[in-house]
Amino acid sequence: QQQVKQSPQSLIVQKGGISIINCAYENTAFDYFPWYQQFPGKGPALLIAIRPDVSEKKEGRFTISFNKSAKQFSLHIMDSQPGDSATYFCAAGLYNFNKFYFGSGTKLNVKP
Amino acid sequence: SQTIHQWPATLVQPVGSPLSLECTVEGTSNPNLYWYRQAAGRGLQLLFYSVGIGQISSEVPQNLSASRPQDRQFILSSKKLLLSDSGFYLCAWIPPHSETQYFGPGTRLLVL
């Protein structure tokens, strides 16, 4: 059973536009939801993360929106730039157990 | 400073040959350690994780094994590689009392 479902698989956005990536999870016990950014040939790097006690978290141009009742969360990239072109992964896990399940990834291409 | 190392960076192996990938972490003690596999264009699949020396949890039954002979060393092994073992192998760690997972640079394995 896939614990975390991510969509879309790929996304093309014009420079300056808003990129939106969505994830849904199954296990209501999950209490930590990070997003990772991965450039080709590199390991993923933590971008932003949220705990379920808040509905939104913003860091610069990156915002996580969290809907606990729907078991969904999303990443919004405002004013998308060509340098944001990368693969983005959502994840969900149990904070105290330090174990995470990853979505299948979204390949973002921001066109100049 | 805290860093994670993986080697080799790239590996080409024939089917049926053994495998040993090494991961070491510097600058911390008693980290949680993880092995993930990323198939081409796919998400991250958790293979093994370890919360201490000699303590290994397997997430997916397959012909791979993991060992943690020292606190900051995590080894991924196989006695006989399969074609399906090809992929990008990522080691990751979480420091004590932290929720942030850091990834290594990865090892690209091609089984021919």
Backbone of each chain as ProteinMPNN parsed JSONL, in Angstrom:
{"seq_chain_A": "QQQVKQSPQSLIVQKGGISIINCAYENTAFDYFPWYQQFPGKGPALLIAIRPDVSEKKEGRFTISFNKSAKQFSLHIMDSQPGDSATYFCAAGLYNFNKFYFGSGTKLNVKP", "coords_chain_A": {"N_chain_A": [[0.856, -1.197, 0.0], [0.588, 2.154, -0.93], [1.878, 4.688, 0.938], [2.054, 7.433, 0.708], [0.795, 9.574, -1.694], [1.574, 11.361, -4.58], [1.127, 14.175, -6.707], [1.256, 16.507, -9.498], [2.971, 14.193, -11.738], [4.761, 15.436, -13.393], [5.532, 18.882, -14.13], [5.111, 21.914, -15.768], [5.959, 25.244, -15.699], [5.696, 28.721, -16.242], [8.218, 31.217, -15.919], [7.965, 33.185, -13.015], [5.448, 32.354, -12.425], [3.098, 30.358, -10.436], [3.887, 27.389, -8.83], [2.375, 24.342, -8.056], [2.199, 21.554, -6.044], [0.835, 18.497, -5.062], [0.032, 16.347, -2.293], [-1.121, 13.335, -0.744], [-1.921, 11.463, 2.143], [-2.109, 8.343, 3.973], [-1.979, 7.314, 6.608], [-3.228, 8.277, 9.622], [-1.746, 8.719, 11.831], [0.615, 9.902, 11.182], [2.854, 12.589, 11.744], [4.581, 14.474, 10.814], [5.645, 16.36, 8.098], [7.623, 16.69, 5.569], [9.111, 18.482, 2.787], [11.179, 17.831, 0.012], [13.864, 18.848, -2.128], [15.364, 17.946, -5.126], [18.152, 17.941, -7.166], [19.419, 16.922, -10.393], [21.405, 13.981, -10.155], [22.113, 14.417, -7.55], [21.722, 14.133, -3.935], [18.542, 14.342, -2.211], [17.462, 17.428, -0.698], [16.366, 18.978, 2.268], [13.604, 21.117, 2.081], [11.358, 22.471, 3.198], [9.222, 22.029, 6.036], [6.37, 20.74, 7.869], [4.33, 20.52, 10.803], [1.384, 18.852, 12.034], [-0.099, 20.595, 13.596], [-0.443, 23.089, 12.594], [-1.859, 24.957, 9.847], [-0.624, 26.11, 7.746], [2.589, 26.943, 6.46], [5.182, 29.17, 5.813], [8.096, 29.88, 3.993], [10.052, 32.109, 2.706], [9.717, 32.013, -0.735], [8.385, 29.656, -0.693], [5.648, 27.696, 0.331], [3.859, 25.623, 2.527], [0.743, 24.093, 2.531], [-1.618, 22.668, 4.665], [-4.029, 20.194, 5.193], [-5.617, 18.674, 7.527], [-7.985, 17.184, 7.969], [-8.645, 16.27, 5.458], [-6.466, 14.816, 4.922], [-4.342, 15.78, 3.354], [-1.676, 17.599, 1.8], [0.153, 20.356, 0.466], [2.59, 21.87, -1.711], [3.48, 25.115, -2.472], [5.061, 27.109, -4.795], [5.929, 30.264, -5.105], [6.289, 32.904, -7.535], [7.913, 31.438, -9.406], [11.13, 30.33, -10.465], [13.668, 29.725, -13.012], [15.808, 28.418, -11.754], [14.523, 26.923, -9.872], [13.862, 24.62, -11.062], [13.668, 21.259, -10.724], [13.402, 18.063, -9.06], [10.758, 17.406, -6.893], [9.958, 16.098, -3.755], [7.45, 14.946, -1.616], [6.958, 13.945, 1.775], [5.974, 11.839, 4.497], [5.709, 11.115, 7.929], [6.439, 9.536, 11.095], [7.277, 11.414, 13.691], [8.555, 10.816, 16.18], [9.528, 8.31, 15.68], [11.202, 8.687, 13.659], [10.931, 7.88, 10.966], [10.224, 7.82, 7.553], [7.954, 8.098, 4.792], [8.01, 8.378, 1.32], [6.668, 10.374, -1.362], [6.134, 9.851, -4.911], [7.434, 11.752, -6.383], [7.786, 14.879, -8.157], [8.569, 16.283, -11.169], [9.681, 19.363, -11.808], [9.669, 21.919, -14.194], [10.707, 25.022, -14.884], [10.088, 27.442, -17.124], [11.973, 29.929, -18.845]], "CA_chain_A": [[0.0, 0.0, 0.0], [1.387, 3.353, -1.02], [1.541, 5.5, 2.082], [1.98, 8.837, 0.29], [0.551, 9.728, -3.121], [1.989, 12.697, -5.002], [0.756, 14.568, -8.074], [1.398, 15.685, -10.703], [4.266, 13.549, -11.949], [5.609, 16.477, -13.966], [4.876, 20.177, -14.108], [5.805, 22.97, -16.499], [5.463, 26.55, -15.261], [6.438, 29.862, -16.771], [8.914, 32.043, -14.924], [7.084, 34.121, -12.345], [4.185, 31.708, -12.108], [2.982, 29.597, -9.191], [3.955, 25.935, -8.968], [1.62, 23.69, -6.982], [2.375, 20.098, -6.0], [-0.081, 17.978, -4.052], [0.278, 15.03, -1.718], [-2.137, 12.789, 0.149], [-1.368, 10.384, 2.944], [-3.092, 7.396, 4.479], [-1.892, 7.024, 8.043], [-3.576, 9.46, 10.418], [-0.761, 8.88, 12.901], [1.748, 10.703, 10.697], [2.84, 13.897, 12.386], [5.656, 15.323, 10.305], [5.462, 16.36, 6.649], [8.663, 17.5, 4.916], [9.282, 18.519, 1.334], [12.574, 17.801, -0.388], [14.19, 19.284, -3.477], [16.485, 17.147, -5.62], [18.702, 18.26, -8.482], [19.936, 15.692, -11.039], [22.664, 13.437, -9.689], [22.37, 14.815, -6.16], [20.767, 13.666, -2.946], [17.508, 15.323, -1.864], [17.75, 18.367, 0.386], [15.142, 19.461, 2.903], [13.177, 22.446, 1.632], [10.456, 23.029, 4.193], [8.471, 20.958, 6.684], [5.26, 21.216, 8.672], [3.699, 19.61, 11.74], [-0.065, 18.938, 11.807], [-0.797, 21.544, 14.458], [-0.634, 24.337, 11.857], [-2.438, 24.71, 8.53], [0.211, 26.692, 6.707], [3.918, 27.402, 6.848], [5.786, 29.879, 4.688], [9.506, 30.226, 4.09], [10.412, 32.758, 1.454], [8.74, 31.786, -1.818], [7.832, 28.309, -0.534], [4.579, 27.59, 1.318], [3.143, 24.357, 2.672], [-0.628, 24.144, 3.031], [-1.911, 21.364, 5.268], [-5.447, 19.955, 5.488], [-5.586, 17.45, 8.329], [-9.208, 16.395, 7.799], [-8.593, 15.645, 4.137], [-5.182, 14.09, 4.845], [-3.657, 16.285, 2.164], [-0.823, 18.76, 1.971], [0.646, 20.805, -0.832], [3.695, 22.824, -1.769], [3.283, 26.205, -3.414], [6.264, 27.89, -5.067], [5.519, 31.543, -5.679], [7.3, 33.553, -8.386], [8.816, 30.348, -9.781], [12.318, 30.723, -11.216], [14.325, 28.577, -13.675], [16.639, 27.721, -10.77], [13.675, 26.02, -9.081], [13.669, 23.39, -11.839], [14.217, 20.146, -9.94], [12.371, 17.108, -8.649], [10.297, 17.674, -5.533], [9.358, 14.96, -3.069], [6.826, 15.101, -0.309], [7.139, 12.79, 2.651], [5.182, 11.846, 5.727], [6.291, 10.164, 8.856], [6.208, 9.597, 12.538], [8.407, 12.182, 14.201], [9.278, 10.122, 17.25], [10.151, 7.102, 15.159], [12.166, 9.108, 12.631], [10.792, 7.033, 9.777], [9.432, 8.585, 6.614], [7.541, 7.524, 3.528], [8.128, 9.424, 0.31], [5.882, 10.358, -2.574], [6.848, 9.395, -6.103], [8.199, 12.853, -6.939], [7.273, 15.739, -9.224], [9.641, 16.956, -11.893], [9.263, 20.729, -12.139], [10.454, 22.636, -15.195], [10.296, 26.421, -14.956], [10.59, 27.977, -18.401], [12.317, 31.348, -18.758]], "C_chain_A": [[0.892, 1.248, 0.0], [0.951, 4.317, 0.069], [1.324, 6.965, 1.716], [1.84, 8.899, -1.226], [0.797, 11.174, -3.519], [1.575, 12.947, -6.451], [1.02, 16.061, -8.266], [2.789, 15.051, -10.781], [5.254, 14.544, -12.532], [4.812, 17.76, -14.097], [5.734, 21.183, -14.864], [5.148, 24.296, -16.146], [6.322, 27.64, -15.895], [7.098, 30.626, -15.624], [7.962, 33.088, -14.349], [5.749, 33.528, -11.939], [4.215, 30.967, -10.778], [3.007, 28.096, -9.51], [3.239, 25.316, -7.782], [1.764, 22.185, -7.112], [1.564, 19.575, -4.82], [0.312, 16.593, -3.562], [-0.868, 14.636, -0.803], [-1.53, 11.616, 0.898], [-2.484, 9.539, 3.543], [-3.142, 7.327, 6.011], [-2.149, 8.284, 8.871], [-2.603, 9.687, 11.574], [0.45, 9.706, 12.462], [1.691, 12.099, 11.301], [3.983, 14.801, 11.94], [5.664, 15.196, 8.797], [6.507, 17.279, 6.001], [8.548, 17.473, 3.395], [10.772, 18.597, 1.034], [12.703, 18.243, -1.84], [15.421, 18.496, -3.928], [16.879, 17.598, -7.024], [19.339, 16.999, -9.063], [21.3, 15.268, -10.491], [23.017, 13.763, -8.256], [21.371, 14.158, -5.223], [19.727, 14.736, -2.654], [17.95, 16.202, -0.7], [16.434, 18.888, 0.944], [14.853, 20.893, 2.482], [12.374, 23.148, 2.723], [9.66, 21.877, 4.786], [7.39, 21.554, 7.577], [4.808, 20.12, 9.637], [2.192, 19.823, 11.64], [-0.81, 19.92, 12.698], [-0.975, 22.922, 13.808], [-1.155, 24.011, 10.459], [-1.588, 25.269, 7.395], [1.552, 27.105, 7.291], [4.592, 27.991, 5.631], [7.243, 30.168, 4.982], [9.932, 30.796, 2.739], [9.331, 32.554, 0.407], [8.023, 30.435, -1.691], [6.822, 28.275, 0.612], [4.027, 26.175, 1.325], [1.745, 24.676, 3.193], [-1.009, 22.749, 3.5], [-3.383, 21.273, 5.631], [-5.552, 18.612, 6.2], [-6.809, 16.579, 8.082], [-9.228, 15.651, 6.473], [-7.362, 14.774, 3.958], [-4.432, 14.473, 3.572], [-2.753, 17.448, 2.548], [-0.194, 19.107, 0.62], [1.789, 21.8, -0.668], [3.371, 23.853, -2.845], [4.611, 26.948, -3.558], [5.815, 29.152, -5.788], [6.658, 32.109, -6.535], [8.359, 32.53, -8.826], [9.938, 30.839, -10.705], [12.936, 29.501, -11.91], [15.21, 27.774, -12.73], [15.861, 26.803, -9.855], [13.44, 24.696, -9.809], [14.421, 22.247, -11.159], [13.089, 19.141, -9.737], [12.039, 17.35, -7.189], [9.602, 16.429, -4.98], [8.654, 15.428, -1.806], [7.099, 13.831, 0.49], [6.24, 12.95, 3.857], [5.769, 10.81, 6.659], [5.894, 10.396, 10.286], [7.427, 10.224, 13.175], [9.208, 11.397, 15.227], [9.982, 8.862, 16.758], [11.14, 7.414, 14.039], [12.108, 8.249, 11.384], [9.827, 7.715, 8.834], [9.105, 7.786, 5.367], [7.469, 8.658, 2.51], [7.105, 9.257, -0.806], [6.763, 10.004, -3.761], [7.617, 10.508, -6.807], [7.489, 13.601, -8.048], [8.44, 16.456, -9.865], [9.126, 18.307, -12.378], [10.221, 21.351, -13.148], [9.904, 24.062, -15.285], [10.937, 27.043, -16.194], [10.833, 29.477, -18.306], [11.374, 32.233, -19.579]], "O_chain_A": [[1.812, 1.38, 0.807], [-0.212, 4.717, 0.12], [0.512, 7.655, 2.333], [2.662, 8.346, -1.955], [0.294, 12.099, -2.88], [1.658, 12.061, -7.301], [1.01, 16.811, -7.29], [3.666, 15.354, -9.972], [6.442, 14.509, -12.212], [3.583, 17.741, -14.168], [6.937, 21.288, -14.627], [3.935, 24.455, -16.276], [7.532, 27.478, -16.057], [6.585, 30.665, -14.506], [7.253, 33.778, -15.08], [4.999, 34.145, -11.183], [5.231, 30.954, -10.083], [2.247, 27.61, -10.347], [3.462, 25.711, -6.638], [1.485, 21.612, -8.165], [1.601, 20.136, -3.725], [0.851, 15.778, -4.311], [-1.501, 15.482, -0.172], [-0.721, 10.868, 0.35], [-3.64, 9.957, 3.61], [-4.215, 7.287, 6.614], [-1.373, 9.238, 8.821], [-2.637, 10.734, 12.221], [1.226, 10.159, 13.304], [0.629, 12.718, 11.365], [4.311, 15.778, 12.614], [5.686, 14.089, 8.258], [6.303, 18.489, 5.898], [7.965, 16.56, 2.81], [11.524, 19.314, 1.694], [11.805, 18.049, -2.66], [16.403, 18.395, -3.193], [16.058, 17.632, -7.94], [19.751, 16.109, -8.318], [22.221, 16.077, -10.377], [24.105, 13.423, -7.791], [20.315, 13.688, -5.647], [20.002, 15.923, -2.83], [18.711, 15.774, 0.168], [15.507, 19.2, 0.197], [15.725, 21.761, 2.519], [12.68, 24.275, 3.114], [9.443, 20.864, 4.122], [7.473, 22.71, 7.99], [4.894, 18.934, 9.321], [1.76, 20.888, 11.196], [-2.025, 20.066, 12.573], [-1.582, 23.815, 14.397], [-0.922, 22.916, 9.946], [-1.804, 24.944, 6.228], [1.65, 27.548, 8.435], [4.583, 27.399, 4.552], [7.594, 30.635, 6.066], [10.14, 30.065, 1.771], [8.167, 32.882, 0.633], [7.151, 30.117, -2.5], [7.093, 28.756, 1.712], [3.76, 25.594, 0.272], [1.579, 25.422, 4.157], [-0.751, 21.764, 2.808], [-3.924, 22.158, 6.294], [-5.573, 17.556, 5.568], [-6.685, 15.358, 7.993], [-9.759, 14.545, 6.376], [-7.231, 14.073, 2.955], [-3.956, 13.619, 2.824], [-3.028, 18.182, 3.497], [-0.037, 18.248, -0.248], [1.93, 22.465, 0.358], [3.032, 23.506, -3.977], [5.209, 27.364, -2.566], [5.377, 29.106, -6.937], [7.832, 31.829, -6.292], [9.556, 32.746, -8.635], [9.714, 31.652, -11.601], [12.753, 28.372, -11.454], [15.345, 26.561, -12.896], [16.448, 25.993, -9.139], [12.882, 23.761, -9.236], [15.646, 22.273, -11.037], [11.964, 19.351, -10.19], [12.931, 17.482, -6.351], [8.777, 15.803, -5.646], [9.2, 16.209, -1.028], [7.43, 12.785, -0.068], [5.805, 14.052, 4.192], [6.262, 9.767, 6.23], [5.137, 11.305, 10.628], [8.499, 9.621, 13.194], [10.434, 11.331, 15.132], [10.942, 8.407, 17.38], [11.826, 6.525, 13.535], [13.147, 7.927, 10.807], [8.746, 8.143, 9.24], [9.868, 6.919, 4.941], [6.947, 9.738, 2.787], [6.723, 8.138, -1.152], [7.981, 9.875, -3.633], [8.377, 10.235, -7.737], [6.689, 13.029, -8.788], [9.205, 17.15, -9.195], [8.253, 18.382, -13.242], [11.439, 21.31, -12.969], [8.769, 24.272, -15.713], [12.159, 27.154, -16.295], [10.011, 30.212, -17.759], [11.537, 33.453, -19.604]]}, "seq_chain_B": "SQTIHQWPATLVQPVGSPLSLECTVEGTSNPNLYWYRQAAGRGLQLLFYSVGIGQISSEVPQNLSASRPQDRQFILSSKKLLLSDSGFYLCAWIPPHSETQYFGPGTRLLVL", "coords_chain_B": {"N_chain_B": [[31.753, 20.249, 11.87], [28.767, 18.689, 10.593], [28.714, 15.997, 8.415], [28.031, 13.798, 5.649], [29.152, 10.924, 4.017], [29.401, 9.021, 1.058], [30.418, 6.153, -0.712], [31.262, 3.912, -3.413], [30.955, 6.676, -5.798], [29.958, 6.037, -8.276], [29.13, 2.935, -9.787], [29.634, 0.054, -11.683], [28.487, -3.112, -12.168], [28.59, -6.648, -12.79], [25.812, -8.903, -13.31], [25.064, -11.087, -10.636], [27.327, -10.645, -9.195], [28.976, -9.616, -6.092], [28.077, -6.957, -3.734], [29.015, -3.972, -2.109], [28.292, -1.148, -0.449], [29.207, 1.852, 1.104], [28.573, 4.037, 3.843], [29.268, 6.854, 5.727], [29.059, 8.94, 8.598], [29.924, 12.094, 9.845], [30.751, 14.092, 12.705], [28.743, 13.752, 14.566], [26.964, 11.816, 17.027], [25.448, 8.625, 17.564], [23.425, 8.665, 15.45], [20.296, 8.221, 13.638], [20.223, 6.015, 10.925], [19.828, 5.496, 7.389], [19.017, 3.6, 4.439], [18.11, 4.241, 1.145], [16.583, 3.519, -2.017], [16.489, 4.758, -5.284], [14.874, 4.368, -8.158], [15.248, 4.974, -11.689], [13.728, 7.984, -12.463], [11.877, 7.638, -10.489], [10.35, 7.489, -7.195], [11.544, 7.6, -3.769], [12.552, 4.722, -2.217], [12.409, 3.241, 0.857], [14.82, 1.17, 2.202], [16.381, 0.059, 4.363], [16.702, 0.794, 7.874], [18.38, 2.129, 10.757], [18.69, 2.355, 14.229], [20.745, 2.158, 15.96], [23.999, 0.694, 16.776], [24.36, -2.402, 15.228], [21.619, -2.692, 15.095], [19.19, -3.251, 12.894], [16.557, -2.536, 10.721], [14.471, -3.921, 8.322], [12.806, -2.892, 5.459], [11.881, -3.757, 3.01], [11.658, -6.921, 1.659], [14.293, -8.5, 0.021], [17.177, -9.167, -2.051], [19.113, -7.751, -0.732], [21.143, -6.612, 2.013], [21.852, -5.042, 5.183], [24.254, -3.524, 7.346], [25.521, -2.318, 10.463], [28.305, -1.719, 11.632], [29.741, 0.097, 13.146], [29.115, 3.089, 15.085], [28.739, 5.303, 13.369], [28.723, 4.3, 10.831], [27.369, 2.763, 8.002], [26.449, 0.053, 6.09], [25.612, -1.249, 2.948], [24.812, -4.268, 1.427], [25.138, -7.015, -0.91], [24.951, -10.409, -1.885], [24.626, -11.499, -4.379], [24.083, -9.716, -7.169], [21.182, -8.483, -8.892], [19.658, -7.65, -12.049], [17.612, -5.881, -11.535], [18.49, -4.502, -9.367], [19.739, -2.227, -10.077], [20.122, 1.291, -9.775], [19.802, 4.405, -7.96], [21.415, 4.83, -5.054], [20.83, 5.968, -1.884], [22.123, 7.192, 1.097], [21.041, 8.215, 4.27], [20.639, 10.335, 7.162], [19.585, 11.087, 10.515], [20.116, 13.373, 12.998], [20.509, 12.966, 16.598], [17.677, 13.866, 18.579], [16.485, 15.416, 16.656], [14.424, 16.289, 13.825], [15.057, 16.456, 11.249], [16.019, 15.064, 8.216], [18.946, 14.214, 6.579], [20.517, 13.824, 3.453], [22.969, 11.818, 1.77], [25.399, 12.108, -0.965], [24.87, 10.063, -2.742], [25.037, 6.886, -4.531], [25.462, 5.747, -7.721], [24.362, 2.889, -9.171], [24.87, 0.491, -11.602], [23.772, -2.43, -12.914], [24.8, -4.931, -15.01]], "CA_chain_B": [[30.482, 20.268, 11.151], [28.215, 17.363, 10.343], [28.702, 15.65, 6.997], [27.777, 12.407, 5.327], [29.927, 10.492, 2.872], [29.039, 7.758, 0.439], [31.275, 5.719, -1.797], [31.743, 4.824, -4.45], [29.951, 7.553, -6.395], [29.398, 5.303, -9.401], [29.572, 1.545, -9.784], [29.074, -0.82, -12.714], [28.751, -4.468, -11.713], [27.868, -7.686, -13.541], [24.801, -9.695, -12.603], [25.603, -12.188, -9.857], [28.506, -10.23, -8.418], [28.612, -9.066, -4.779], [28.0, -5.503, -3.633], [29.217, -3.346, -0.806], [28.252, 0.317, -0.479], [29.495, 2.339, 2.442], [28.115, 5.368, 4.222], [29.761, 7.272, 7.039], [28.613, 10.253, 9.05], [30.905, 12.758, 10.716], [30.313, 15.246, 13.473], [27.606, 13.472, 15.425], [26.968, 10.486, 17.637], [24.166, 7.937, 17.663], [22.39, 9.1, 14.511], [19.518, 7.22, 12.906], [20.784, 5.899, 9.577], [18.859, 4.966, 6.431], [19.339, 3.355, 3.039], [17.014, 4.351, 0.2], [16.888, 3.307, -3.42], [15.695, 5.56, -6.207], [14.961, 3.907, -9.538], [15.236, 6.079, -12.644], [12.454, 8.67, -12.577], [10.933, 7.163, -9.484], [10.473, 8.021, -5.849], [12.512, 7.025, -2.847], [12.078, 3.516, -1.533], [13.179, 2.945, 2.061], [15.288, -0.212, 2.219], [16.76, -0.3, 5.719], [17.057, 1.874, 8.771], [19.072, 1.665, 11.953], [18.665, 3.309, 15.337], [21.937, 1.971, 16.767], [24.935, -0.325, 16.308], [23.825, -3.753, 15.156], [20.151, -2.693, 15.038], [18.785, -3.016, 11.511], [15.181, -2.867, 10.362], [14.324, -4.074, 6.881], [11.491, -2.464, 5.009], [11.481, -4.46, 1.795], [12.421, -8.173, 1.511], [14.973, -8.598, -1.259], [18.486, -9.796, -1.899], [20.043, -6.818, -0.12], [21.23, -6.62, 3.467], [22.544, -3.877, 5.713], [24.924, -3.73, 8.63], [26.025, -1.096, 11.115], [29.375, -2.204, 12.5], [30.15, 1.192, 14.026], [28.039, 4.049, 15.328], [28.532, 6.242, 12.266], [28.993, 3.591, 9.59], [26.223, 1.97, 7.553], [26.897, -0.646, 4.895], [24.598, -1.968, 2.177], [25.496, -5.376, 0.778], [24.421, -8.071, -1.607], [25.821, -11.524, -2.257], [24.49, -11.69, -5.823], [23.283, -8.639, -7.717], [20.223, -8.71, -9.955], [19.49, -6.483, -12.932], [16.659, -4.965, -10.908], [19.155, -3.756, -8.291], [20.247, -0.956, -10.622], [19.42, 2.467, -9.259], [20.555, 5.428, -7.242], [21.312, 4.456, -3.647], [21.042, 7.131, -1.027], [22.229, 7.041, 2.539], [20.533, 9.4, 4.956], [20.77, 10.265, 8.616], [18.898, 12.065, 11.349], [20.849, 13.553, 14.264], [19.691, 12.793, 17.807], [16.798, 14.963, 18.994], [16.178, 16.227, 15.48], [13.457, 15.712, 12.9], [15.533, 16.716, 9.893], [16.76, 13.983, 7.585], [19.937, 14.698, 5.623], [20.898, 12.801, 2.505], [24.294, 11.823, 1.19], [25.444, 12.408, -2.396], [24.345, 8.934, -3.5], [25.849, 5.997, -5.37], [24.715, 5.271, -8.886], [24.719, 1.498, -9.436], [24.359, -0.089, -12.838], [24.028, -3.862, -12.977], [24.704, -5.338, -16.418]], "C_chain_B": [[30.054, 18.828, 10.85], [28.154, 17.112, 8.844], [28.454, 14.168, 6.835], [28.522, 12.068, 4.045], [29.391, 9.163, 2.36], [30.083, 7.426, -0.61], [31.015, 4.271, -2.131], [30.617, 5.713, -4.982], [29.224, 6.846, -7.531], [29.968, 3.893, -9.41], [28.855, 0.787, -10.9], [29.484, -2.244, -12.359], [28.006, -5.469, -12.587], [26.833, -8.378, -12.666], [25.472, -10.842, -11.868], [26.816, -11.836, -9.027], [28.058, -9.675, -7.066], [28.647, -7.537, -4.798], [28.307, -5.063, -2.209], [29.279, -1.84, -1.002], [28.405, 0.818, 0.95], [29.032, 3.773, 2.635], [28.694, 5.682, 5.596], [29.305, 8.694, 7.33], [29.673, 10.818, 9.983], [30.243, 13.866, 11.509], [29.11, 15.02, 14.346], [27.776, 12.092, 16.044], [25.548, 9.944, 17.67], [23.09, 8.483, 16.715], [21.509, 7.925, 14.102], [20.057, 7.205, 11.476], [19.82, 5.142, 8.67], [19.532, 4.651, 5.09], [18.057, 3.444, 2.221], [17.515, 3.956, -1.188], [15.926, 4.144, -4.254], [15.904, 5.015, -7.61], [14.792, 5.11, -10.461], [13.835, 6.681, -12.751], [11.416, 8.263, -11.549], [11.194, 7.811, -8.132], [11.513, 7.288, -5.044], [11.893, 5.844, -2.111], [12.977, 3.241, -0.336], [13.535, 1.47, 2.08], [15.557, -0.682, 3.648], [16.903, 0.963, 6.56], [17.599, 1.295, 10.069], [19.052, 2.757, 13.015], [19.871, 3.151, 16.253], [22.803, 0.861, 16.19], [24.28, -1.699, 16.344], [22.315, -3.844, 15.063], [19.706, -2.287, 13.634], [17.334, -3.416, 11.333], [15.069, -2.873, 8.851], [12.904, -3.711, 6.482], [10.982, -3.286, 3.83], [12.307, -5.736, 1.673], [13.019, -8.279, 0.112], [16.359, -9.163, -1.011], [19.526, -8.838, -1.354], [20.039, -6.991, 1.392], [21.985, -5.378, 3.912], [23.188, -4.241, 7.041], [25.413, -2.395, 9.151], [27.093, -1.534, 12.118], [29.9, -1.16, 13.493], [29.033, 2.233, 14.09], [27.713, 4.9, 14.112], [28.828, 5.62, 10.913], [27.824, 2.677, 9.254], [26.587, 1.365, 6.209], [25.727, -1.374, 4.252], [25.305, -3.043, 1.355], [24.537, -6.263, 0.005], [25.402, -9.167, -1.945], [25.801, -11.743, -3.766], [23.561, -10.627, -6.392], [22.354, -9.117, -8.831], [20.151, -7.466, -10.838], [18.612, -5.418, -12.265], [17.265, -4.182, -9.739], [19.744, -2.432, -8.785], [19.431, 0.206, -10.071], [20.376, 3.407, -8.581], [20.34, 5.167, -5.759], [21.724, 5.636, -2.774], [21.107, 6.719, 0.43], [21.724, 8.331, 3.172], [20.696, 9.221, 6.459], [19.943, 11.351, 9.281], [19.681, 12.179, 12.644], [19.934, 13.274, 15.449], [18.884, 14.045, 18.12], [16.491, 15.917, 17.841], [15.132, 15.517, 14.642], [13.93, 15.824, 11.461], [16.383, 15.562, 9.379], [17.674, 14.567, 6.512], [20.387, 13.546, 4.735], [22.345, 12.963, 2.051], [24.238, 12.079, -0.299], [24.974, 11.265, -3.282], [25.396, 8.131, -4.242], [24.98, 5.515, -6.518], [25.226, 3.886, -9.241], [24.054, 1.032, -10.718], [24.773, -1.55, -12.873], [23.783, -4.32, -14.415], [24.701, -6.854, -16.571]], "O_chain_B": [[30.86, 17.898, 10.853], [27.607, 17.92, 8.094], [28.643, 13.384, 7.765], [28.517, 12.85, 3.094], [28.982, 8.298, 3.135], [30.575, 8.31, -1.312], [30.605, 3.486, -1.276], [29.451, 5.51, -4.641], [28.023, 7.032, -7.723], [31.136, 3.68, -9.083], [27.635, 0.869, -11.042], [30.672, -2.551, -12.259], [26.913, -5.176, -13.072], [26.965, -8.429, -11.443], [26.355, -11.501, -12.418], [27.284, -12.654, -8.235], [26.896, -9.302, -6.904], [29.163, -6.914, -5.725], [27.906, -5.707, -1.239], [30.196, -1.321, -1.637], [27.81, 0.276, 1.882], [29.091, 4.6, 1.725], [28.616, 4.866, 6.514], [29.184, 9.528, 6.433], [30.243, 10.1, 10.805], [29.296, 14.499, 11.045], [28.504, 15.979, 14.826], [28.629, 11.307, 15.628], [24.579, 10.694, 17.789], [21.964, 8.736, 17.142], [21.921, 6.77, 14.205], [20.314, 8.257, 10.891], [19.089, 4.26, 9.121], [20.471, 5.326, 4.667], [17.05, 2.815, 2.548], [18.705, 4.048, -1.489], [14.73, 4.226, -3.974], [16.978, 5.175, -8.19], [14.255, 6.141, -10.057], [12.875, 5.986, -13.084], [10.223, 8.514, -11.72], [12.14, 8.58, -7.963], [12.264, 6.463, -5.564], [10.849, 5.965, -1.47], [14.179, 3.031, -0.498], [12.655, 0.613, 1.985], [15.021, -1.7, 4.085], [17.183, 2.046, 6.047], [17.325, 0.151, 10.431], [19.353, 3.92, 12.745], [20.024, 3.905, 17.214], [22.409, 0.174, 15.247], [23.719, -2.107, 17.361], [21.769, -4.942, 14.964], [19.831, -1.127, 13.241], [16.926, -4.502, 11.744], [15.517, -1.944, 8.18], [11.933, -4.164, 7.088], [9.776, -3.482, 3.681], [13.534, -5.662, 1.592], [12.297, -8.155, -0.878], [16.679, -9.588, 0.099], [20.721, -9.091, -1.502], [19.06, -7.456, 1.975], [22.674, -4.739, 3.116], [22.735, -5.136, 7.755], [25.682, -1.467, 8.388], [26.812, -1.697, 13.305], [30.436, -1.505, 14.546], [28.13, 2.249, 13.254], [26.546, 5.19, 13.848], [29.146, 6.326, 9.956], [27.347, 1.919, 10.098], [26.988, 2.08, 5.291], [24.947, -2.037, 4.934], [26.285, -2.758, 0.667], [23.326, -6.268, 0.224], [26.56, -8.892, -2.26], [26.809, -12.119, -4.364], [22.362, -10.646, -6.115], [22.685, -10.019, -9.601], [20.533, -6.372, -10.423], [18.843, -4.219, -12.415], [16.615, -3.296, -9.185], [20.196, -1.614, -7.984], [18.213, 0.116, -9.922], [21.593, 3.232, -8.621], [19.219, 5.27, -5.262], [22.806, 6.207, -2.915], [20.249, 5.989, 0.926], [21.965, 9.419, 2.649], [20.867, 8.108, 6.957], [19.646, 12.388, 8.688], [19.89, 11.175, 13.325], [18.712, 13.338, 15.317], [19.369, 15.162, 17.939], [16.262, 17.106, 18.061], [14.969, 14.3, 14.731], [13.264, 15.332, 10.55], [17.342, 15.142, 10.026], [17.229, 15.32, 5.645], [20.608, 12.431, 5.209], [22.872, 14.072, 1.959], [23.154, 12.252, -0.854], [24.705, 11.478, -4.464], [26.487, 8.616, -4.541], [23.906, 4.949, -6.313], [26.399, 3.724, -9.577], [22.843, 1.16, -10.897], [25.961, -1.874, -12.865], [22.7, -4.122, -14.965], [24.625, -7.362, -17.689]]}, "name": "protein", "num_of_chains": 2, "seq": "QQQVKQSPQSLIVQKGGISIINCAYENTAFDYFPWYQQFPGKGPALLIAIRPDVSEKKEGRFTISFNKSAKQFSLHIMDSQPGDSATYFCAAGLYNFNKFYFGSGTKLNVKPSQTIHQWPATLVQPVGSPLSLECTVEGTSNPNLYWYRQAAGRGLQLLFYSVGIGQISSEVPQNLSASRPQDRQFILSSKKLLLSDSGFYLCAWIPPHSETQYFGPGTRLLVL"}
